[in-house]
Amino acid sequence: MKRNKLFLTKGFIAIMLVAVLIIAGCSSGDENEESADGKTVVDIFQFKVEFKEQFEEIVKQYEEENPDVKIDVQTVGGGNDYAASLKSSFAAGNEPAIFNVGGPTEVEEYRDYLTDLSDTKAAEAALEGTLTGVMEDDKVLGLPYSQEGYGYIYNKEIFEQAGINPEELTTYEALEEAFATIDSQKEDLGLEAVMALPAKELWVMGNHLANTYIAPDFNNDIMEAYESSTIPFSKADELQRMLDLQNEYSVQPVLSLDYSQQVEQLFSTGKVAVIQQGNWIYPTVEQMDAEFAENNIGMIPIPVGGMEGQLPVGVPQYWVVNSQKGEEVQQAAKDFLDWLYTSDAGKDFVLDEFKFIPAYEGYDTERIADPLSQEVYRYSQEGDTIGWVFMASPVGWQEDTMAVNMQRYLSGDISWEEVIEQSTADWENARQ
């Protein structure tokens, strides 16, 4: 899941450039809630680029079954900043009917725009724990996309050729030894490097890698993190050595390496053996090489002292409905989300086309399609998970502060001690 920050803090020019794109691609205000042919218009502004085409396909199917509704979809993600784009959209007056929030921090930011979804079929079917972070009193303010998990995704064939047993890589020391072994054979294995660290992508380091070592400080509890006035960083040294390990064995330069290069150009083509990513990459890898995706990739946890063998699993984003829209649009938006997650046609798409791990009851989980999602589901069912507490950090902290500081560390501009000191101070200042 590729998460992006809520506030745009990179300058007025960036906001205006994004706003221009939004104006061009998204309908605005109540005056456009009804199309020229009398249909109810539901604008969706969503972040998940991995299922863009599949989502647009299911929207067309819904429109065919519901000819009185027109759904306009805009997808912003990947190399673009979804949260900044969303904020620019609101600033420009182009408020979508359906959009995404990531948890309690973003619920707080957009609270005045969030419709209570307690009366939806989807809210009733949501699995226990998946609504944490979007509940206020008895109100359900968001509906979960899915469940997702991330870790080290590896090339089974390369590991086998190098004599590496992935099940034994439960500690940092074992992982370090495995990377060194693969590195010593990289020419024979046809590799450019052992792995690819896309340090250009703030979310990979600031959200996901950091979360793995921050979550234990909050007992894996998203609300405990949300309510905390400080961040202990008790595993800061472990986080540093894992970042250093990825950097040492990565294709260089890491600071110019992005998600697309990591997943499509390097991992899917067998040029690296390992990447830190989640089950959401499967559709992309499948499009690149279906046989490789189906038979040759696996996932293992990122080793964390005292939490060995545990995989970070959580809800990547929530769908929310804009309460400032007219009642007809709000109801049409809720009807679509209910259909998406509770109808037979929608559930088939969720499992077979989106490749989602369902966050709702009523699914045939034996049909979870791909090996990465099967692994995530297994860890979830067995309870061997680490919480996604990064969703509850102060607004923008995980990327604008933590990840940017990690980038500066990788470039040699600041020490690791400064990374921790500055990131702690920014957390505390934001929570005052």
C-alpha positions in Angstrom: 0.0 0.0 0.0 1.5 3.1 -0.9 0.6 5.7 1.7 1.2 9.4 1.4 1.1 12.3 3.8 -1.9 14.5 4.5 -0.5 18.0 4.5 1.4 19.5 1.6 4.5 21.1 3.1 6.7 21.4 0.0 5.7 24.9 -1.1 3.0 26.9 -2.6 4.2 26.3 -6.2 3.7 22.5 -5.7 0.2 23.1 -4.4 -0.8 25.2 -7.4 0.6 22.8 -9.9 -1.3 19.9 -8.4 -4.4 22.1 -8.2 -4.3 22.7 -11.9 -4.3 19.0 -12.6 -7.2 18.5 -10.2 -9.2 21.2 -11.8 -8.8 19.6 -15.1 -9.7 16.1 -14.0 -12.3 16.3 -11.2 -15.8 17.8 -11.2 -16.5 20.5 -8.7 -19.1 21.4 -6.2 -22.8 20.8 -5.9 -23.5 22.3 -9.3 -22.1 19.2 -10.9 -23.9 16.7 -8.8 -26.2 16.0 -11.7 -25.1 15.4 -15.2 -26.7 16.8 -18.4 -28.7 13.6 -18.8 -30.1 13.7 -15.3 -27.8 11.1 -13.7 -26.4 11.4 -10.2 -22.7 12.1 -10.4 -20.3 10.5 -7.9 -16.7 11.7 -8.1 -14.2 9.3 -6.6 -10.7 10.5 -5.8 -8.6 7.5 -4.9 -4.9 6.7 -4.3 -4.4 3.0 -5.3 -2.6 3.0 -8.7 -2.1 -0.8 -8.5 -5.7 -1.5 -9.3 -6.6 1.6 -11.3 -7.7 -0.3 -14.4 -9.5 -3.0 -12.5 -11.4 -0.4 -10.5 -12.4 1.5 -13.6 -13.7 -1.7 -15.0 -15.9 -2.5 -11.9 -17.2 1.1 -12.0 -18.4 0.5 -15.6 -20.1 -2.6 -14.5 -21.9 -0.8 -11.7 -23.0 2.0 -14.1 -24.5 -0.6 -16.4 -26.5 -2.1 -13.5 -27.4 1.4 -12.2 -28.0 3.6 -15.3 -29.1 6.5 -13.1 -25.6 6.9 -11.6 -22.5 8.3 -13.3 -19.2 7.6 -11.5 -16.1 9.6 -12.3 -12.8 8.2 -11.0 -9.5 10.0 -10.6 -6.5 8.0 -9.4 -3.5 9.8 -7.9 -0.6 7.9 -6.5 2.6 6.1 -7.3 5.1 8.9 -8.0 2.5 11.5 -7.2 1.5 12.7 -3.7 -2.1 11.6 -3.1 -2.6 13.5 0.2 -1.2 16.7 -1.2 -3.3 16.3 -4.3 -6.4 15.7 -2.2 -5.7 18.8 -0.1 -5.2 20.8 -3.2 -8.5 19.5 -4.6 -10.4 20.7 -1.5 -8.6 24.0 -1.6 -9.7 24.5 -5.2 -13.3 23.7 -4.4 -13.2 20.4 -6.2 -14.4 18.2 -3.4 -15.0 14.5 -4.4 -17.9 12.6 -3.1 -15.7 9.6 -2.2 -12.1 9.9 -1.2 -9.5 8.1 1.1 -8.2 8.7 4.6 -5.6 6.6 6.3 -6.6 6.6 10.0 -7.2 8.7 13.0 -4.9 11.5 12.1 -6.6 12.1 8.7 -10.0 11.5 10.2 -9.3 14.5 12.5 -8.2 16.6 9.5 -11.3 15.8 7.4 -13.8 15.3 10.2 -16.1 18.1 8.9 -16.4 16.2 5.6 -17.1 12.7 6.9 -20.5 11.1 6.6 -21.5 8.6 9.2 -21.5 5.2 7.5 -22.8 3.1 10.3 -26.0 2.3 8.4 -24.1 0.7 5.5 -24.0 -3.0 4.8 -20.3 -2.8 4.5 -19.8 -1.3 7.9 -21.9 -4.1 9.4 -19.8 -6.7 7.6 -16.4 -5.2 8.5 -14.1 -7.7 10.3 -13.3 -7.1 13.9 -10.6 -4.5 14.4 -10.7 -3.2 10.8 -12.6 -0.1 11.8 -10.2 0.9 14.6 -9.1 4.4 13.9 -12.2 5.5 12.0 -14.7 5.1 14.9 -15.9 8.1 16.9 -18.5 7.3 19.6 -20.9 5.1 17.7 -20.1 6.6 14.3 -18.3 4.7 11.5 -16.5 7.4 9.5 -14.7 5.1 7.0 -14.9 1.7 5.3 -11.7 -0.4 4.9 -10.2 -1.0 1.5 -8.8 -4.4 2.5 -6.1 -5.9 4.6 -2.5 -5.6 3.5 0.9 -6.7 4.7 4.5 -6.0 3.8 7.9 -7.4 4.4 10.8 -8.6 2.3 9.6 -10.1 -1.0 12.1 -12.4 -2.5 12.8 -14.4 -5.7 12.5 -18.0 -4.8 14.7 -19.3 -7.7 17.6 -17.0 -6.8 17.4 -17.9 -3.1 17.4 -21.6 -4.0 20.4 -21.1 -6.4 22.3 -19.2 -3.7 21.5 -21.9 -1.1 19.4 -19.6 1.1 16.5 -20.9 3.1 14.0 -18.0 3.6 12.4 -19.6 6.6 15.7 -19.3 8.5 16.0 -15.5 8.0 14.3 -14.6 11.3 17.1 -12.4 12.7 19.1 -9.5 11.5 22.3 -11.6 11.6 20.8 -14.3 9.4 19.5 -11.8 6.9 22.8 -10.0 6.8 24.6 -13.3 6.1 22.1 -14.2 3.4 22.6 -10.8 1.7 26.4 -11.2 1.8 26.1 -14.7 0.3 23.9 -13.6 -2.5 26.1 -10.6 -3.2 29.1 -12.8 -3.5 27.3 -14.7 -6.3 25.5 -11.9 -8.0 27.3 -12.1 -11.3 26.6 -15.8 -11.6 23.0 -15.2 -10.6 22.6 -12.4 -13.1 21.9 -9.7 -10.5 22.7 -6.0 -10.5 22.5 -6.1 -6.7 20.9 -8.1 -3.9 18.1 -5.6 -3.5 16.6 -2.3 -4.5 15.9 0.4 -1.9 13.6 3.1 -3.4 14.7 5.8 -1.1 13.2 8.4 -3.4 9.8 7.2 -2.1 9.2 8.7 1.3 6.6 6.2 2.2 8.8 3.1 1.9 11.2 4.3 4.6 9.1 6.7 6.6 5.9 4.7 6.8 6.7 1.1 6.4 10.3 0.5 7.4 10.1 2.9 10.4 6.8 1.5 11.5 8.3 -2.0 11.9 10.6 -0.7 14.6 8.2 2.0 16.1 5.1 -0.2 16.6 6.6 -2.1 19.6 6.8 1.3 21.4 3.0 1.5 21.3 2.2 -2.1 21.8 1.1 -2.3 18.1 -1.9 -0.1 19.1 -2.8 2.6 16.5 -4.8 4.6 19.1 -2.0 4.4 21.7 0.2 6.0 19.1 -2.4 8.6 18.2 -2.7 9.6 21.8 1.0 9.6 22.6 2.8 13.0 23.2 6.2 11.5 22.4 7.9 8.7 20.5 10.3 6.5 22.5 12.4 5.1 19.6 13.5 2.2 21.8 14.5 0.3 18.6 16.3 3.2 16.8 19.5 1.3 16.6 17.8 -1.7 15.0 16.1 0.6 12.5 19.4 2.2 11.6 21.2 -1.1 10.9 18.4 -2.4 8.8 18.4 0.8 6.7 22.1 0.6 6.4 21.9 -3.0 5.3 19.4 -2.2 2.6 21.5 0.7 1.4 24.7 -1.4 1.4 23.3 -4.1 -0.8 21.0 -2.0 -3.0 21.2 -0.8 -6.6 22.6 2.7 -6.4 22.0 5.6 -6.1 19.1 4.8 -3.8 18.0 8.4 -3.5 17.0 8.5 -7.1 15.4 5.0 -7.1 11.6 5.0 -7.2 8.8 2.5 -6.8 8.4 1.8 -10.5 12.1 1.1 -11.0 12.2 -1.1 -7.9 9.2 -3.3 -8.7 9.0 -3.3 -12.5 12.5 -2.7 -13.8 14.5 -4.5 -11.2 12.5 -7.1 -9.2 10.1 -8.3 -11.9 12.9 -8.8 -14.4 15.1 -10.7 -12.0 17.8 -8.1 -11.6 17.5 -8.0 -7.8 16.7 -10.8 -5.4 14.8 -8.9 -2.7 12.7 -5.8 -2.2 10.9 -4.3 0.8 7.3 -4.2 -0.4 3.8 -5.5 0.3 1.2 -7.8 -1.3 -0.2 -4.8 -3.3 2.6 -5.2 -5.8 1.3 -8.6 -7.1 -0.9 -7.2 -10.0 2.1 -5.2 -11.2 4.4 -8.1 -11.1 1.8 -10.3 -12.7 1.5 -7.9 -15.6 5.2 -7.9 -16.1 5.6 -11.7 -15.9 2.6 -13.9 -14.9 4.6 -17.1 -14.5 7.2 -15.4 -12.3 4.5 -13.8 -10.2 2.6 -17.1 -9.7 5.4 -19.4 -9.0 8.5 -17.6 -8.0 7.9 -15.0 -5.3 7.5 -15.2 -1.5 7.4 -12.9 1.5 9.2 -13.0 4.9 9.0 -10.6 7.8 11.5 -7.8 8.4 13.4 -9.1 11.5 12.7 -7.2 14.7 14.3 -8.1 18.0 11.7 -9.7 20.3 9.1 -9.8 17.5 10.7 -12.3 15.2 8.5 -13.9 12.6 5.8 -11.2 12.8 4.5 -9.4 9.7 3.1 -5.9 9.7 -0.6 -6.2 8.7 -3.2 -3.5 8.6 -5.8 -1.6 6.7 -4.1 0.6 4.1 -6.8 3.2 3.6 -10.4 3.8 4.2 -13.2 5.0 1.8 -15.0 8.0 3.2 -18.1 9.8 1.9 -18.2 13.6 1.7 -20.9 14.9 4.1 -21.0 18.3 2.3 -22.5 16.7 -0.8 -26.2 16.6 -1.3 -28.2 13.7 0.3 -28.8 12.1 -3.1 -25.0 12.0 -3.9 -24.2 10.7 -0.4 -26.7 7.9 -0.7 -25.4 7.0 -4.2 -21.9 6.9 -2.8 -22.9 4.6 0.1 -24.8 2.4 -2.3 -21.8 2.0 -4.5 -19.5 1.1 -1.6 -22.0 -1.4 -0.3 -22.3 -3.0 -3.7 -18.5 -3.1 -4.1 -17.9 -5.1 -0.9 -21.2 -7.0 -0.3 -22.6 -7.9 -3.7 -21.6 -11.2 -5.4 -20.2 -9.3 -8.4 -18.3 -6.9 -6.2 -16.8 -9.7 -4.0 -15.7 -11.6 -7.1 -13.8 -8.5 -8.2 -12.3 -7.9 -4.8 -10.9 -11.4 -4.7 -10.1 -12.1 -8.4 -9.3 -8.8 -10.0 -8.2 -6.5 -7.1 -6.3 -9.4 -5.5 -7.4 -8.0 -2.1 -7.3 -9.7 1.2 -10.9 -9.1 2.3 -11.6 -6.9 5.4 -15.2 -8.1 5.4 -17.2 -11.1 6.3 -18.9 -13.3 3.7 -15.9 -14.0 1.5 -14.5 -17.4 0.3 -11.0 -16.8 1.7 -9.8 -20.0 0.0 -10.1 -18.0 -3.2 -7.4 -15.5 -2.1 -5.6 -15.5 -5.4 -2.0 -14.7 -5.2 0.9 -16.1 -3.1 1.7 -12.8 -1.4 -1.8 -12.2 -0.2 -2.0 -15.8 0.9 1.1 -15.3 3.1 -0.3 -12.1 4.6 -3.6 -13.8 5.3 -1.8 -16.7 7.0 0.1 -14.4 9.3 -3.1 -12.5 10.1 -5.0 -15.6 10.9 -2.2 -16.9 13.1 -1.9 -13.6 14.9 1.8 -13.1 14.0 1.4 -9.5 13.1 2.9 -6.0 13.8 0.4 -3.1 13.9 0.3 -0.3 11.4 0.8 2.5 14.0 2.3 4.9 11.4 -1.3 5.7 10.4 -1.6 7.5 13.7 1.6 9.6 13.7 1.2 13.4 13.6 0.1 14.8 10.3 2.9 14.5 7.7 5.4 13.3 10.4 6.2 9.9 8.8 7.2 11.4 5.5 8.0 15.1 5.9 10.0 14.4 9.0 11.0 10.8 9.5 11.6 9.9 5.9 13.2 13.2 4.9 15.6 12.8 7.8 16.4 9.3 6.7 17.1 10.6 3.2 19.4 13.2 4.6 21.1 10.5 6.6 21.6 8.4 3.5 23.1 11.4 1.7 25.5 12.0 4.6 24.0 15.4 5.5 23.1 14.4 9.1 24.0 11.7 11.6 21.6 9.0 12.8 21.5 10.6 16.2 20.3 13.8 14.5 17.6 11.8 12.7 16.2 10.5 16.0 16.6 13.8 17.8 14.9 15.9 15.1 12.1 13.3 14.5 11.4 13.1 18.2 11.2 16.9 18.6 8.9 17.2 15.6 6.5 14.5 17.0 6.4 16.2 20.4 5.9 19.7 18.9 3.1 18.5 16.8 1.3 16.9 19.8 1.6 20.0 22.1 
